Amino acid sequence: MEANALGQMLGKTPIFQHCTEEELKHVSGLLLPKEGKKKDILFYEGDPCEVIYFINKGRVKVFKSTEDGREQIVNLLGKGDMFPHVGWYGGSDYPATAEVLEDGELYYMYVQKFTKLLEHQPKLTVKLLQELDGKIRALQLRLSHVLSKDMTEKIYSVLFSLAKEKGKKSGEGYLLEIDLTHQDIANLVGTTRETASRIISQLKKERKMNLDHGFLIVYENSGN
């Protein structure tokens, strides 16, 4: 993809939406293409953070491994997402593992080069920090839902936040185009697949959500 097209692509993404054409040009000049294949591991938790990724097409899950070997999904990322959200100034490790969920198109840049760019572009740095603040708040909200006591409310709240943040308004709810399994949902909230399946069936019967191959829709209620 040519530099101008890369700049236009970046300008349509939330984290760069307030950047000028000149700022987008500087950032796009650092991007390198990478084909994302399903099941590819982009980085492992604890590895030195040397590369930042950007998704143009496809989806990626970020997860941590618990002490008993289970998978705890930290985030589900899609088109327009840039990750990780930490380690931009070097010297730190990846806080979690990132795995490609479906074939797609990724771009990446080296942390060292991005750091040098930010050092000479203070306005760009401030803009990115403002956008990151919003993303961190969204993650904190999702975490507060995960820590709630009732598993039914926990699953509903986490899925609602996910659909609202990354999906689009659809009728009385939010639609997210994603192929999400019951095991994925269990890993999002820290429960068993059996428990997640039972609660998902209950939420479907109550018409609070619908989940099928390729999409998730969660309906609003008075609690949100």
Secondary structure, 3 states (H helix, E strand, C coil): CCHHHHHHHHHCCHHHCCCCHHHHHHHHCCCEEEEECCCCEEECCCCECCEEEEEEEEEEEEEEECCCCCEEEEEEECCCCEECCCCCCCCCECCCEEEEEEEEEEEEEEHHHHHHHHHCCHHHHHHHHHHHHHHHHHHHHHHHHHCCCCHHHHHHHHHHHHHHHHCEEECCEEEECCCCCHHHHHHHHCCCHHHHHHHHHHHHHCCCEEEECCEEEEECCCCC
